Amino acid sequence: MTINKYLSSDEIRDSFLNYFVKKKHITHPSSSLIPANDPTLLLTNSGMAQFKSYFSGESKPPKPRITTSQKCFRSTDIDEVGDNTHLTLFEMLGNFSFGDYFKEEACKWGLELLINEFGLEENRIFATVHSDDSEAKKIWLNLGMPEHKIFSFDDNWWGPAGLEGPCGPCSELHYYTGDLLPNDYKSASKNKSWGPNVSDEFLELYNLVFTQFYHHLDGRKTELPKKNIDTGMGLERLTSVIQQVDSCYDTDLFTEIIEKIENLSGIQWKKSKSSDKAIIIIAEHVRSATFLIGDGVIPENTGRGYILRRIIRRAMRYGMTLKIKAPFMGLIAEEVIRKMGHHYSELIENKPFILKVLEVEETKFSSTLQQGNTLLKTLIKDRNLIQEKFDQINKNLIKIISKENFKDKELFDLFEKSKIGPESLISNLINKAIDLEKHIAKEKNDQLKLLIKNITKLNWKNNISGFEVAYLYDTLGFPAEVTSEIAEESNLKIDLDEFNNIMEKLKLRAKSSSQFKGDLSLQRLFEEMGISETTFQGHNNLKTDSLVIGILKNDKPTKKANSGDEIKIILNQTPFYPEGGGQV
């Protein structure tokens, strides 16, 4: 496979945008990863996301033709990152038409761009169309593409986003990377395991969506009076093809980032599968985190903040496997900013904030990671012994719950004597689970019977129980996703159903025994003191100057406090999150 010319990723991005500027498009800047006025999206995940109102007709575009390079994030791929293909953060190159040009121009320009601008071999470019879109197929034929290089699929379709709305067929351009010669394509196309979307030798490069119908609630599709074009081509994948490398991680988009990881770890890229996986995860996740923080996302326990926290912690966990000394993420983020800052100026503008957020989060999680990892490795090492202990007591457990009016103390005593797990950890966790059922279950004995039956059925040798996962998470702050990933490396599964069940029960118990029953009286007290709400500064600042506007001692206002007194202070503004809500 040969490409006619080498282009850097910056040149590829510029060439794409300039090509469509020549076709009378205006260049539109990338929107933030935090979607504006779109509650349906957690993070911007496509090139067209910022143009939804133009496609729906709710607002008018500045021009009918627009081209962009849009930063996107897809959280569904977090667990897949580590191979050669997946990314969470990527740039989507796109050209858009709002009621202006349609299929013929989109197909013609797409093919022309790949061949003339980027130097791709025409005989390696294949197309897919929707099974019913004879118009698109005819256009590709007229552009000189042989029929055996055009593949039809029923799922080449986009939309509607909800129960009704704009929709239409799509057509994709794929690039063949295999060894067959063009003369062999026709016979190979008869093989159902060869071709776009079915063979790994084909890379999808360019997706052209033809928004031409309106899907009604009753199932009817009617032609739109103004048809639109929505396209997308991933910069990272295109760059890997043009630069003729194995994956996007071998392109100049990641070169300096990976070199920095090599220097920090002392481990060479392309040395082993396991170290390559770790290097990829660190490189990709730090890059993603840098962009997310640059757009104002901060680590939290919910929403987009949780996604950020999750990728930071996953990168840290793999940094530990490479024995990289924490904190290290800021050093890698500097390479990301150096590489991408000229195009995404917000990275340079927010550099101090990005580095500080990474440092705070990494420092905070570092001891948790060490402690949780050590305990989990011990639990994994002891699986056979744990299974043996349960094999010894399972009959006695069944015997106890078979009694009509059994006492939970019998269960407590049996687990306490069995000393299951390191320092009897699992015995203690199960006894706590029994105690939890006593507090929240309406039919206590029925729930205890179910709990014990599930315990006796569990294959402890090949599974990490929900009790262990919940302990690691609830007591140590060790994420379930990290537990799952480490367990998987030892061919173990985790009992997520039981974990979720335990977490729900813990919430119920916390709710029923809440220590915050005086909130309303405190609110009334604040009103009497003339205190309004504290202004929150944490989205943009980690430090702020604040005034103490109130002091409470024993929940009563006071003007002063002595050394050793336990008091509450009220500030006029704060960068602090409530515990569990973000930075602490």
N, C-alpha and C positions, 0 to 999 in steps of 0.2 A: 504494500500500500504506500503510495507516495502522495504528498501534498505539495502543490506547486510553490508555496512560499511559507516562511516562518513568520508568525505574528505573535507579539506579546499579548497578554490578556488585556492590557490597556489599549493596544492597537485594535484588538478585536471589538471591544466595546465601542471605541470611537468610530471604527469602520461601519459598524451596524447603524449607529445613530446618524452618521453623516450620509450613509446610503439613503436612508428614508427622508432626511432633510432635503436631499436632491429630488425626492419624489413628493415634495411640497408638504411634508410633515413638519410640525413644530416639536422640538425636544422639550419634554416635560420632566422636571426633577423627580427623583424617587420620593415617595411619601415615607413617613415614619413607619417603623415596625409596629407601633401602637396605632391601630386604625382610628381615624377621625370620624366621629358621628356614625359608627357602625357597631351597635351592640351585638350583632350576630357573629363578629369575629374577635377572637382573643388576640391574635397577631396577624399582621398582613401576610397572606400566604400565596398571593398570585399577582401578576402584573396588572390585571384588570380590577383589582380590589378597590383602588382609589377612584376608578371611573364608573362605579356601579350606578351612580345617579345619572350619568350620561347615557349609559346603556338602557336604563329604565325610562328615560325621557323626563325624569324629575328636574333635571337642570341641564343647561346648555353648555357644551364644551367650548373652550376658547377658540378652537379650530376643529374642523371635521376630521383632520388627520393628525395623529399624535404618535410620537415614538418615545420610548423610555428604556432605562435600565433600572429595574425596581428590585430593591433588597427584599427578600421574602424569608419567612421562617415557617417550617412545618414540624410541629411537635410530635406528630405521629411517627417520625423517623428516628427519634432519639435512640431507642434501643437497637436500631439497625446500624447506626454509625459504628464503624470499626472494620467494615469491609471496604472494597475499593470503589463502591458506587454511591453509597448514601451520604446525604448531607442534611443538616437541619437548616442551615443558613445558605442561601444561594442568591445569585443575581438572575433575574428574569429579563432578558431582552425582549422587547415587544413592539409591534406596530399595530395601531388601532384606527379603525374607520367608523365614524358615527354617521350613518346615513349617506356615505359618500361612495368610495369604490367598494367592490365586492369580490366574489370568488376568483374571477379571471385574473384581476390584477394581483390579488394576494398570492395566488399560486405562481404566477409568472415571476413576480418580484422575489418570492421566497427561493425559487430555484436559481434565478439569476444571481442572487446574493451569495448563495453557497458556492456556486461555481466560479463566478467572475471576481467577486470581492475576496472570498476566503480560499479560493484555489482548491476546493474539494473535487475529487474525481467524479465526473458526471455519471460514469457507468456504475458507481457504487451507491448512488442515491436511489432509494425506493420510496414509493408512496403508499399510504393506506387511505381508504375512503369508507364512508358509511355504506352499508349494503344497498340502500335505496337511493344513494346520491349519484345518479348516472351523470348529472351535470359536472360534478367535480372530476369524475373519471374521464369524461370526454375532454375536459380542459387539460388534464395531464397527458392524455394521448396526443392532443394537438400541440403540446409543448415538446413532443418528441420522446416521451417515455413509453417504452414497449409495454404491451398489455400484461406480459408475465411479470413485470416489476410493479404492478399495481394490485394491492391486496385489499379485499373488502371484509369489513367486520361489522357486526350488528351493534357493538358497543362504542363505535366511533360517533359519540353523541355527547353534547353538553346541555345540561339544564332540563327543566327549570330549577332555580335555586330552592324554591318551595313547592307548594302544591300547584301553583300556576305561575306563569311568567314567560319571558323570552327564552328561547332554546334553539337548538339547531345542530346539524351534523358537523363533524370536524374531519380534517384531513391532516395526516402527519407525514413528515419527511424523515426517513430513517437512513442511516449510513451503515453500509455493509463493511465489516472489518475482517471477514474470513478470507480463505485462500482460493476459493473457486474463481475461475476465469469467467468473463461475461458470456462466453459461448455456452457455459454450463448452467446459466441461470434458469433458462426455460425448463429444462428437465428437472432441475432441483426444486422449482416452484410447485411441482406436482406432489412433492413430499410435504405432508402436513406438519412435520416437525422442523421445517426450514422456512424462514421468512421473517418479516417484521412481527414483533409481539410474541413470537413463539421460539425464536432462537437467540441465544446470547451473543451471536455474532453480529446482531443488528442493534445499533444504538438509535433511539428516538432523539432527533435533534430539534425539530421545529413542529409545533402544533398550531394549526390554523383552524379557528372556530368560526363557522359561518352562522351567525345569529340571524335566522330568517323567519322563524315561526313564533307564534304566541300559543303556549299550551294553556287551554282553558280547564276549569275545574271539572267539566263533564268529559274531559279526555280529548276534545277536539283540538286540532292544530290549525291555525289560520295564518296566512302570510302576513308578515309585518309590513306596514307601509314604507318604513325606512329600515333597511337591513344593515347590520353592523359586522365588522371584522374585529376579532380578538385573537391575537397570536402570542405565543410564548416560546422562547428558546433559552435554555439554561446556559449562562456564560461559562460555567465551570466545565460542563460536558463538552461544549463546542471547543473550548480551549484545549482540552485533552486530545480531541481529534486533530485539530490543526497543528498542535505541537508534537503529535505522533508519540504520545506516552501512554502508559498502561491505564492510568486513572487520573481523576482531577487532582489527587494528592501529589502527583508527579509534575504538575504544571507550575508555572512561575507564580501562581496565586498562593501556593503553599510553600515554596522553596525556602524562603527566609524563616518562616515559622517552624518548619521541621528542622532546619539547621540549628535553631535556638534550642529545640528540645533535645537534639543530639548532644549539644554542648552541655546542657544542664544534667543530662542523664549519663553521659559517657557511652551511650548505646547508639550504634550506627543504624540508620534507616536501611531497610531491605536486608536485615541480618537474619531475622527469624519471624515466623508468622505471629507469634504471641507478642513480641516487642513491637512489630509493625502495627498490630491492632491497637496497642496502648498509645503509640505515637499518633496514629490517626485520630483516636478519640480525644486526646489532649489537644491536638492542633485544631480539630473541627470545633470542639466545644468552647475552647478559649476564644476562637474567632467569633463564634456565635454570641458568646457572653459579652464580648467587647462591643459588638453592634447593639445588642439589646440594652446594655447599660447606657451606651451613647445616646440612645433614643429615650432614655428616662425610665426604663424598667429597673426595679430594684428587687433584691431577693426577699421573698415573702413566703408564707405557707399556703397561699391560695392563688388562683388565677395565673396570669403571665409571670408574676413574681416567683411562683412555685416552679414554673418551667425553667426560669433562669437559675434558681437555686439548685434544681435537679441536675442541670448540665454542669454547673460549677462543681458540684459534689462528685459527679461521675468522673469528671476530668481529674479531680484530686485523687480519687480512688485509684485511677490508672497511673497517676504520677507516683503514687506510693509503690505500685508494682515495679516501676522503673527506678525506685529509690531516689527520686528527685526530692530534694529538701524543700519543704514548704516554709514560707510562701514563695511560689514560683510563677503564679499565673500572670502577675503584672509584668514580668519580664517578657513573657510570650505576647501579651497584649500590646506591648510597645512595638513589636514587630508587625502585628496586625495593623496598628495605627500608621506605622511608617509606610506600609505597603498600600493601604486603602484610603488614607486620609486625604490625599490630593483630590479624590473623586467624591468622597463622603466627608466634607469638612467638619461635620458635627463630631467626628472622632477626634480631630485635633482640638476643637473648641472644648470638648468635654473630657480631654485626656486626664487631668488631675482627678476628676470625679470617678472616671472609669477605674483608674488604678487604685483609688482609695476603697471603693466598694468591693473590688476583688480582694484586696488585702484584708479588710474587715471580715468578709464572709469566709475566706480561707483560714484565717487565724481562729475564728470562732469554731469552725467545724473540724479543725485539725486533730484536737485531742479526742473528740467523739469518734472520728474515723479510726484512729489508732486503737482506741479501747474496744470499739465494736468489732473491728476486723480481727483483733486478737481473740475475743470471745467466740466469734463465729467460726474461726479456724479450729478452735478447740472443740466446739460442738460438732463440726464436720468430722473431725478426727475420731470422735467418740461414738459415731453412729452405730457401729456393731455392738458396742457395750450397752448403749441405751436400748437397742432392740432386745438384747438378752435380758435386761432387767424387766422390760415389759412382758416378755414371754413368761417370765417367772411369776408375775403377779396378775396377769390377765384373768386367769380362772377365778382367783379370789375376788377380783373386781366384779365380775359377772355374778358371782355367788352373793356378794353384798347387795347389789341392786336388784337381785331377784326376790329379796325379802319384801313382804308387803309394806312394812313400816321400818325401813332401814334408817339408821342414823348417819348423818353426814360425818360425824366424828369417826366412824369406822373407816371411811374413805381417807380422811385426814391422816389418821394413824398409820394406815397402810402405806400411803405415799411418803410419809415422814420417815418410816423405817426403811423404805426401799432405797433412799438416797440416790435418785436417778439424776444423771447429768453432773457436770463439773460442780463440785461443792453443793450438791443436791439441788441445783438450779431448777431442773425440770419438775422435780417433786414439789418444790416451793411454788412454781408457776401454776401447776395444776391445782394445788390447794388454794391459791389465790383465785383461780377460776371458779372453784367450788364456792368460795366465800362470795364471789361476785354474783353467782346465781342465787344465793340466799338473799341477797339484798334487792335484786330486781325481778326475780321470777315470781309469777302469780302461783303457778303450780310447781313449787320448788322441787319435789321429788321426781316429777315427770321430766323436768329440765335436767336434773342431775343424772337421771338414767340415760337420757339422750347424750349428754356430755361424755359419760363414761363409756357408752357403747362406741362413740366415735373415736375415743382414745384407744380402745382395744382393737378397733379395726385398722387404725393407721399403720402404714408401713414405715416405721421410724427409721429403718435402715436406709431407705431411699428418699426420705422426705424430711425437710425441716418443718416442724409443726408451726401452726399459727400462734401457739403460746410463745415459742421462741422468737418468732418474727415480731410479735407484739411487744415483747420485752425489749428487744433490741431497739425498736422504734420509740415506744412510749417512755421507757426509762432512760435509754442512752441517747435517743435522738438519731439512731442509725436508720437511714431510709430503707423501706421495704424493697425498693427497686435495686438498691445496692446489694442487699441480702440475696435477692433472687439471682443477680448476675454472678455473685461469688459462688452461690450454691450450684448454679448451672455449670460452672467450670469444673466442679467435682461430680458432675452427672447426677446432681440431686435436684429435686423440685421443692418448692415451698407451698405450704397449704394456705393460699391466699384467701380462700373462702372463710376458713376459720379465723384467720387474721382479721378480716373485715368484720366478722361476727363479734370478735372480742372487742375491737375498737368501738363498734356501735354500743356494746354493753357498757363499756367504760364511759362513753358519753352520757348514756342514760343515768348511770350512777352519779356522775358529776352534776348532772342537771337536777336530780332529785335531792342531792345534798349540797346544793350550791351555797357558797359562802358569801354570795353577793346579794342577799335578800334586802340589804339596806340601801340599794342604789337610789330608789325613789326619794328616800328621806335625805340622802346626800345631795341630790339634785335640788330639793327644796332649800336645803341649807346654803348651797351655792347661790341660789337666787336671793336669799335673805342677805347674804354677804355682798351682793351686787357683782358677782363674778360671772362673766359670760364664758363661752367655750374657749379652750386653749387652741391657738392657731398651730396647725401641724406643718412643719417645714421639711419633713424627712424625705419627701420625693426628690428634692434638689440639693439638700444639705445634710452633711453628717454632723456638723457643729453649728451652733447658733448662740447668740447672746440673749439671755432670757431674764425677765424680772420675776421675783417671787411675789405673787399678788395675793397669796393666802396661806395660812398655816393652820393645820388641824391637829389637835392633840386629844386622843380618845374621841375622835369624830366631833370635837367641839372647837370653834374658832379660838385662836390664841394669838397674842402679839409677839411672844417670845418662846424660846425653848432652851432648856439647859442641856449640857453635855450628857449623853446617855439616854436622853428622852427618845421615845419612838414616836415620830410625827409623820404627817403627810404634808407635802407642799404642793401648791398649785402654781403653775407657771403661765405667763402670758403667751409663750410660744415654745415649741419643743421639736427637736428632730427625732425623738425617741418613739419607737413603735410600742404598742402593748405587747407583752410577752406572748410569743406564738404568732405575732402578726407581721414580723419582719425583722429588722435589726433589733437587738436587745442591748 
